[in-house]
Amino acid sequence: MLKRSFLALTSAATFTLGTMTATAQDMPAPFDNQGDVNIALVRYLSTGDFFQAYLSGVETQAAALGVNLRVFDSRQDAALQADMVDQAIALGVDGIVIQHGLTESMKEAAQRAVDAGIKVVAFDVNVENDAIPQIEQSDYLLGKMALDQALKDNGDAFTAGYVYVPGIAPLDRRHVAWEEVKAANPGITEAAQFGTLDNPIANSVANQARAVLQANPTINVVFAPYDEFAKGVKIAVDEAGLTDDIDIYSADVSTADISAMREPGSAWVATVATNPAVVGEVSVRALALMLAGEDPGASVIIPPTLITQDFLNEQDIKNMDDLGAKMPQFQHADVAMADWMPLPPR
């Protein structure tokens, strides 16, 4: 199905031909012909360390499987992302990973791919399609575990700022945890809700946070359930000289985040995360299972881990490699696996 067109156009975008890390005879069709499988990653969000690490995981798992990968990056343009799904369909790819996006713009585009006989998985975007497995970090738990730590550190009565942008599936799932925790703890006061995904996200959120903190001097906890949000809040907190007065709780992690959390007196005291590179690997493995005629399940969940500033300091963790060494569960998720499937080198 248009294989020649796919190969002819690869110079226009990222393309990876996987190294032959597994003998073709050991793998089921269509992976028994190395280099004959074409997949696409269609991205909505790409700014920030999380998304770069996610892309790295997609690329390394694709390489381990020996498949051709094409990357489409819409840079938060919902209409363009839908159009890029159609471009991938026209190129005749065998499978598509949809990474983030808006339900209203991606639902019909994803269905068009399914109608074309293409296997599809979706990471952190609800395309409302039973034929498309959802890859998730258990976003509800990401939010709930961070908030549980906030309660442990601050008690059940505090004044909070909350960073949230509705309509993004992972943030909406984390929002459920926030609403539940507020309902269960009436001593929590939400003094302000703010947030933006305008690029650069951290700087845009920092601009908002400056005004919020000035207008609400009683805020002593900020729930910022995305690391780019937390970076922005930290910038504003640092500038206002409030590092001793405010605690920031987040989701997701990167080497840059670890450095920020470990700065002397940092207000960023905890985050809950999965390894984004592992999430990228799992996304490709789930798609590979479908291409091989196997069922990864309707929901493919990667369990998260609580990471505190105290733990990072006690273990002298400086980067993601250190974190993986101290937290083995962070290096690999035993999810969407098969005996025949090669894994990226460690």
N, C-alpha and C positions, 0 to 999 in steps of 0.2 A: 504493500500500500504506500506508493509514493516514496519508497526508500531513496531513490535517486535524488529526489527533490530535497530530502532532509540532508543528505550528504553534501549536496551542491551549495547549500546555504549556510553551512556551519561556520564559515569565516566571519559572518556577521555577528556572532554571539559566542559566549563561552561554550567550548566543546571539549569533552574528555573521552578518550578511548581508553577503557580500563586495561590495566596490565593483566596478563593471564595468570592470575594467582591461583586458579583452580583449573584442573584438567577438564576440557569440555565434556569428555565422556562421563565424567563424574556428576554432571549437572543435568537436570531435566530440560526438556524443550521449554522455551526457546533459547535457553542459556547454553545449550550444547554446541551452538555455533557462536564462538566468541566474536564480539563486535557486530553482531547482527541485530541486537536489540537497541532500540532508540527510545529514550525517555526525555521528558521535559520537566523542568522546575519552573513554575509560574509564580512569581513573587509579588506581594503587595507591599510588604515592609522589608527594607534592606539596610536602613541606617542603624548603626550601633554595633557593638561587639557581639551581642547575642546572635544577630543575623549573619554576621560574618562567620562565626563559629558554626552556626547551623549549615550554612552553605558548604563549609569545609567538610562537615560530616556527610552531606549529600554527595559531594564529589568523591570522597575517599571510599564510601560504600559502593558507589557506581563503578569506580575503578576496580574494586575488589571483585565485582560481579562481571567485569568485562563488558559493560554496556556503554553506549554513547549517550552523553548527557548534554542537553542544550538548556541554557538558563535564560529566562525572560524576566526582566525586572521592570515593573510598572511604576516604581517609585511613588506609591500611594495614589496613583491615578486609577480609580475604580473602573472607569470605562475602558481605559487602556488595558488593564489586567484581563477584562473579559475578552477584548480583542486579541490579546496574546494567547488565550486559550484557543481561539479560533485559528490563529496562526499555527499553533502546535498541531491542531487537528489537520490543517491543510498540508503540513509537512509529513503527515503519516506516522507520527510517533506511536509507539506501542503502549506507552503509559505516561501519565501526567501526575506530578505532585503539585497540588495547589497549596501555596503557603500564605496564610492569612488572607484578608480581604473582607468584603462586605457581603452579607447574605444576599441582599437584593440585586447586586451586580453579578455575583458568581453563580447563583442558583441555576439560571438558564444556561449559562456558558458550560457549567459542569455537566448538565444534562445533555447538551449537544455532543460533548466528548463521549459520554456513555452511549448515546445513540449511534455514534460512529464506530462503536466496537472497541473503544480505547479504555483501558483500565485506569482508574483514577483513585487517588487517596487525597485527603484534605487535612492539612495541619493547621489547627487553630482558626478554622473558618467553618461555620455551619452552612453547608450547601443544601441541607434538607433533602438528602437523597439516600435511600436505603442501600443503593448499589455502591456507595462510596464510603469506605471506612474512614472514621475520624481518628486522626493521630492527636493525642492530647498529653499534656504534662500533668494531668489532674489539676487543672487550674483552680478548681475550688479548694483543693488541699493546699496549693501554693498560698492562696489568700488566708485560709483558716490557720495554717501553721504559723504564718507570720503574725497574725493577730493573737494567737495563743501566746506567743512570746511577748507581744506588747502587753497583754494582760499580766503575764508573769512578772514583767519588769516594772509595770506602772500601776498595778492594781486595776480594779474594775471601774474606776472613776477618773477620767482624764478628758482634756479638751483636744480635739483632733482636727487636723487638716487632712483632706482626702483628695488624692489625685486620680481622676477617672475620666475616660472618654468613652461614652456609650457607643454601641454598635460594632465593637470589635470583640469577637467571640471570646478570646481568653480573658479580656478585661471584664466582660459581662459575667463570666463564670466566677471570677475573683470578687466581683461586686456582690454576688449572692452571699458569699462568706461575710463580707462587711456588713450587709444588712442584717444577717442573722446574729452576728456578734453584737451589733448595736441593740437589737431587740432584746437579747438575753442579758444585756448589761446597761440598764437605763442611766447609770452614772456616766456613760460616755456621751459627750456632747460633740456633735459635728459642727464646728464653727464655720467651716468653709469647704466647698468642693470646687475644684478647678482642674484644668488639664487641657493639653493640646497635643496633636501629633504633627504639628508644623515643624519642618526641618530648619535647623538642627533641633531635634526634640528637646534635648537637655537644656539648651540655651533658651528655647521658647518657654519651657516650663519654669526656668529660673526667673524669667521676666514676670510671669504670673505670681510666682511664690513670693517675690519681693513685696508686691502690693498686698498679698494675703497676710503675710507675717506682720507687716506694718499695721494693717487694719485689725488684726486679731492677736494682740500681744499675749493672750492667755493660752495660745496653742502650745502644748508641750509634747504632742505626739503627731507625727505625720505618717499616714499609711499611703505609700506610693508603690503600688503593686506592679511595677515594671522598672527595670533598672535605669532606663533613660530618664524616667520620671524622678527616681531617687537622686540621680546625679544632679538634675536641675534644682531640686529642693535643697540639696547639700550646698550648691553654689550660693543660693540665697541665704541659707542659714549661716554659712561661713562669713559672708559679707556683712551680715547683720550682727555678728559677734554673739550668736545664740547657740553655739555648739554645746554649752553646758546646760542649756535649758530645754532642748528639743531632742527627741529620739526619732529616728527615721527607720521604718520597717518596709521591706521591699520584697520583690520577687525577681528571680533570674540573677545570674552572676557571670562575671568575666574577670580576666586578669586586671583590667582597669578598675573594676568594681572592688576587687580585693585590695588593691592599692588605696583606693579611696576610703574603704572601711578601716584600714589600718593606720591611716594618718593620725598623729597624736590628737586626742580629744575629739575624734570624728563623731559626728551626730548619727552616722549611719551604723546602727548597732546590730542589725540582723537582716538576713534575706533568706528566702526559701527558693530552691532551684533544682533543676535538672541540668545535666551537661548539654548545652545546645548542640554540640557536635554529635553526641549520642542520639539526640532527638532527630537530627538530620539522617543519621545512619538508619534509625528505626523507620523513618518515613520511606526510605528507598527499599528497605527489606520488606516492609508490608506490601509495597507495590510489586516487588519481585515475586512474593508468594502468590499474588493474584495472577501475575503473568504466567506462573508455572501451574495454574489451575488449583491452587490451594487457597484456603480461607483464613485471612489474618484476624477475622472477627470484625464486628461492626464498630467497636471502640478499642483502639490500641493505646494503652495508657502507660506512660513512663513515670514511675513513682518519684516524687521530689524529696529533697533533703534540707533540713534546717541548717543554716550556716550562720553562726554568730561571730561578732567581732572578737569576743573573748576566745573562741576556738581558734580563729585565725591567728591571733597573737600568741596564744599558748603553744600552738604547733609551728609557729614561725612560717606560715604559708604565704608565699609571695606571688604565686601564679596558679593557673589552672592545672598545670602538671603536678605541683605540690599538693593541690587540693585532691586530685585523683589518687595520689600516693597515700594520703592520709584517710581518704574516704574511698575505698575500692568500689563501692556501689556507684560512684560518680563516673568511673571509667567505662562502664559497660552496663547496658540494661538487657537482661535476658528476656527480651520481648521481640516478637515477630521473627523467630528463629526457625531454622530447619537444618537437618544434618548435612544437607548438600550445599548449604550456603556459606561461601567464604566471607570472612570478616576482614576489615581493614587491619593492617599491621599496627602493633602498639609499640 
